[in-house]
């Protein structure tokens, strides 16, 4: 398999874990490159459902190196829960490795995240998962964070904490009215975190990466969230705190961009969003509810109902540009099996002046004035969940997919027609390279 990046091409929750899991069977190394336990990845295999937040989806295969990269933020308690749940299922964890440069989410990050979101005024809420992700990245950028490698020398750790804790306690008390943490509390926690992480920390990662390149091993880069939640390229400020775009795969993994050979976007046959922020094709009606119920659109991490809407080709085309997508995997096509007609957004129209936007307007302040320009496609009105070959899909399903390809400007390489591994169609001419 070629070295491949898998990226969410919408607002997250596109089914990246299933696509990553499928491709992981062909890869030697799987690297999770950004995000934290705000991500929820679900894989269905052998009639079992596995939910991941931090561990790379490829962990279900034996003899794979699954690496949590430097661009991630790790909540040790959540990671510990995942590890223990996988152990109960007798999943081999010998290939799990953690970068010593990954950042640590501390309890005060979670406190601040929850309080900040709870006290945000109307229109200011971001809709975070309250898992401390944003504050962890904030401290990373301001150089007041802790990395995995800081946990293992108590003297050095104490020196770092002396500088960090005075600042964090002042912030906790004076800004948020929250309880402070003592040095003893944090040192004790860090000792616990060190024991959780120690068996998996990979100090010789440079040697492993160099050898992987020398031996031409295949590398799969797994992202969290989606392009439209990217802190630079998404619907700012309603975004995550990291870079889910393809560029983040390289700043967050330890490999340079020349390693990449394929960049696969993942989109649902419709589109969803969790939390606040603009969403031009959102359906607040019985059709949106129907999509939500058939597609089981409830957050893996939060359980919140997802906002649903028709496929947005403006968003898709934007993702192709800013991430250099070479093909698209389309998931949950089967959700439309009972629909008489299916709509696709091809442009936006400004209700104030009639202006048409065929390219994504990055100024979110004007989105309240935008409405979707739709074209309508006939549904196929038949169950496609057992179909294994593209040629056997109903004619109207193939027409729908071909139209998406034209609008996006890239081929569709994978189609998911159900949650299980086997319910997947690889389009041969578009997927032969991976």
N, C-alpha and C positions, 0 to 999 in steps of 0.2 A: 504493500500500500504506500502511496505517496504521503509525505508529511502533510497533515491536514488540520486546519483550524475549523472548529464547529462553533458557530455564533448564533445567538438569538437575533432574528432580524425584525422583531417587533418590540413590544414592551415586556419581554420575558414570558415565561410559562408556555413557550411554543412547542415543547416536547424535545428539547435538546438532549435530555438524559437518554431517551430511547435511541436517538440517532447516534449519540456518542457510544452507547452500549453496543449497538450493532457494529459500528466501525472499530470499536476496541478489540473485537475478535480478530481483526486483521493487523492491529498495531502491536508494537513491542513496548511502547511507553505512552502513558496517558498523563497529561499535565493539566491540572486545574490552575488557571493563571490569575484569577481576580475574584473579588467578592468575598463573602463570608457566609455565615449561617442564615443570612437573609434570603439566600437562594434555597429553593426546594426542587430537587430533581427526583422524579419518580420513574422507576424501571420495573416493568412486569416481565418476569421470566419464570418459566415452568410453573405457572399458576400461582406464583408468589409475587407480592408487591414489595419492593424495596424503596425506601425514601431516603435520599441523601441530601445533606446540607453542605458538607465540607469535603467528604471523601470523593475522589473521582469516580464517575459511574463505571469505569472499566474494572473496578475491584471484583466484580462477580466472575471474572475470568482468571484462571490460574496462569502463573508464569508471566504476569504482566507487571511492569514497574508503574505504580500509580503514585504520582508526585504532586504534593500540594505546594505550589510555587510561592515565590517571594511576594507576589502581588496580592496574595490573599490575606485576610485577617481571620485569625483563629480564636474562637471561643473554646478553651480547653474542655469545659464541662460538656458542651454540645458534641465535640469530637469524641469525648470519652463515651457518651451515650451511643453514638453511632458505632464505635468500635465494639462495644459490648453487645449491641444488638446483632452485629454481623457475626461475632463469635458464637452466639447462640444458634445461628443458622449454619455453623461450621464453615463459614467463608474463610478462605486462606488470606491472612493479612500480611504475609511475609514480604509482599511486594509494595506495601504502603510506605512511602517516604515523605518527610516534611522538610521543606527548606529552612535552614537556620535563620534565614532573613525574613521569614513571614512575620507579620505583626500580631500581637496578642491583644485580644479584647479583654479589658479589665472590668470589674463590677461597676466602677464609677462611670465607665463609658455607657453601660446599660442604664444606670440611674439617670444620667444626663439626657440620653436619647428619649427615654420615656417621659421625663418631665418637660423637655423642650417641645415635644409633639403635643403633650397634653395641654400646655399653656399657650400654644400658638393661636393667634387670632384667626377670625374668619378669613379664608382666602390665603392664609399663610401655612396651613398644614401641608406637609409633603406626603403623608401617608406611609411613613416608614414602618418597618416591622418591629421597631423598638428593641432591636437586638444589639444596639450599641455600635453598629457598623460605621455610621457617619462620624461619630466622635472618635472612633479608633483611627480612621483615616485622617481626621483633623489633627490628631496628635502625631501621627506619622509625618505629615507634611510640616508641622510646626516643630518637629524634632523633639517632641516630648513623649514619644511612644516607647514601648518595649517590644523587642523582637525575640523570637524563640531563643536565639543564642545568648540572650541576656540572662536567662533563667538559671544557668548552671554554675555560676560563680557568685556565691552569696556576698562576698566583699564588694565586687564590682557592681552587683545588683543594688546593694544598699546605697552606694554612692550615686547611682542613677536615680534611685527613688527619692533620695534627699532633695534633689533638684525638682523632680517631677511632682512629688506629693504636696509640697507647699503650694505650688500653683493649682493643682487639681482641687485641693481642699478649699482654697480660697474661692475657686469657681463654684464648687458644690454648695458652699455656705452662702456666699454673698450674691451669686447670680441666681441660683436655683432654690435656695433655702433647704438644701438637703444635708444629710448627716455626713460628717467627715470620716476618713479612714485613718487609722493609726499605722505607723510603720510596721508594727508587729503583725497586724492583720494582713497587710499586703505581702509581707515577707512569707507568712505562713501559707497564703494562697499561692504565691509563686513557687514555693517548695512543692506544693501539691501539683501544680501545673507541670513542673519539671518532671515529676514522676510519671504523669500521664503521657507526656510527649517523648520522653527519653528513648523508648525503644524504637521510635520511628524517625528521629532527627537524622538527617543525611549530611554529615560533615564532608564527605568526599564527593559531593554532587558535581563538582567541576570535572573530576576524573570520569565519572559516569557519563556526563554529557559529552565530553570529548570522545570517549570510546563509542558512544552511540552514533556520533557523526562519522567517525572513522570506519565503523562496521556497517554503516548505511542502514541502521535500524530505523524502523518507521515510527514516527512520533505523531500523536494525536493531541491537539490542544483543545481543552474544554473550557468554555466560558460560562459565566453565570449571567443572569438578567438578560438584557437585550440592547441592541444598538440604540433604541429610542430612549433608554435610561442612562446612556453614557453621560458622564459628568461634563464632557466637552461638547458632544454632538447630539445629545438628547434634548428633551423638552425642559430645559433648565428654567426654574430651579426644581422642577418635579422630576428628579433624577436620582440615581444611586450615587455613591461616592467614589466610584472607580471607573475604569475604561473597559466595558465589555466589547468594544470594537476590536477589529483584527489587530490594530497596533498594540492593544493591551496584552495580547498573547505573547508579545516579545518583551515588553517591559516587565511583565509579571512572571515569566517562566524561567529566564536565564539563557534562552536561545535568541539569536538575532533574526531579523526578518528574512534574510536570504535562505533560511531553512524551510520556509513555507512553500508548498507546491500547490495546494488546493485550499480554498476558503469556502466552506459550505455554510450558507445561511439557513436558518430553520424558521419557517412561518407556518402558522395554522392556515387552514383553508378559509378561515375568518380571522378576526383579530380580537384580542382581549387586553385589558389593562387592570392592574390592582393599584389602589391608592388614588391620590389626587392627580390633576393635570389634564391638559387638553386631549380630546379624543373625538375627532371630527365625525367618524362613522358610528359613534356609539348609538346603540338601540335601546331606548328606555321604553320598550313596549313588549307585547307578547312574543314577538319574534326574537328579541334579545333574551327573553326569559327561556324560550324554547332552546336556543343555542346553549345557554348556560346549563340547563338541566340535562340535555342530551350529552353535551361535552363534559359534564361534571366539572364545571368551571368554578372551583373553590380552591383557595390558595393552599399549597402543600405546607408552607411554613406557618401561615396565620389562620387558615380556614375561612378567610373572608371571601364572600362571593365576588367573582371577577366581573368587571364591566365588559360587555360584549358588543361586537359590531361587525359589519360586513368587511370583507377583505379590502385593504387600503393599498392600492398600487402606488400611490404617491409616497407613502411610507416605505414600501418595498424598494422603489427605485432609489430613494435616498440612501437606504441601507446598502444597496449594491455599490453606490458611489463611495461612501465614506469608509466602507470596509473592504472594498475590492472583491466582492463576492464572485466566485467562479461558477457556482450553481446553487440551487435552492432545494431544500427538502421541505415538502409540504405535508403537514400532519393533520390528522383528524378530518380527512376528506369525508369519511363515513358519517360524520355528524349531519351532513346534508342529504342523507339517503331518503328522507321522507319529505323533502322540501319540493314544492311545485316550481318555485323560481328562486334564483340566487342572484344577489346583486354584487357588483364590484365597483369600488370608487376609483375613478380614473383621473379626477382633478378636484380642486376646491373652488368654490365661488364665494366671493365677498358679497354679503348681503347688502352692504352699504352702497357699493358702487358697481357691482356686477363684474369686478375684475376676476379673471380666471387664473388660478395657480396650478400649473402642471408640475411644478417642483415644490418641495416641502418648504413652507415659510418657517424659518427658525425662530421668529419673534412670536413667543407664545401669547403675547398680549393681544394679538389680532385674531386668535383662534376662536374666540367667542362669536365673532362675526362671520365665520366661515361655515359653509354648508357643503356636503359632498355632492359631486356630480356623478351620477350612477349610470351604469349600463346593466341591463337585466339579461340573465341567462336561464334557460330552461333546466329544471332539475332532472334527475335520472330515475327517481321513484323506484329504486330497487336496492336490495342489501348488497353492499360491496365488501363486507368485512372478511369474506372467505376468498376473495380474488387474489391470485398470486402473480399474475402477469399483466403488464400494462395493456397488452393487446386485448385482454378480456374485460377491461373496464367498459361500462356503458358508453355509448357514443357521446352523450351529453357531458359526461364526466371528463372525457378526453378533450372535448371542445373547451370546457371550462379551464382545464390545465394549460392547454395551448394558448388560450387568451392571456392567462397569467404570465406565461413565458414571454409573450410579445410585449406586454406592458412593463415587465421588469427588465427585459433586455438580457436575461441569462436563462440557461436551460434549467428545467426541473430534473433532478437526478434521483430523488428518492420520494416515494409516496407512502404515507402511513394510513392504513385503513382500519386500525384498531390498536389497542394498547399493548398487545403482546408482541414479542420479538418477531414471531412468524407472520404477523399481519403487516408485512412491509413489502413494497414493490420497488425494486431497483430498475430504473430505466437503463437498459444495457448501454446504449450509445452515449449516455450522459454520465454514467457512473463507472465506466470501465477503468478509470484512472485511480480509483481508490477502493 
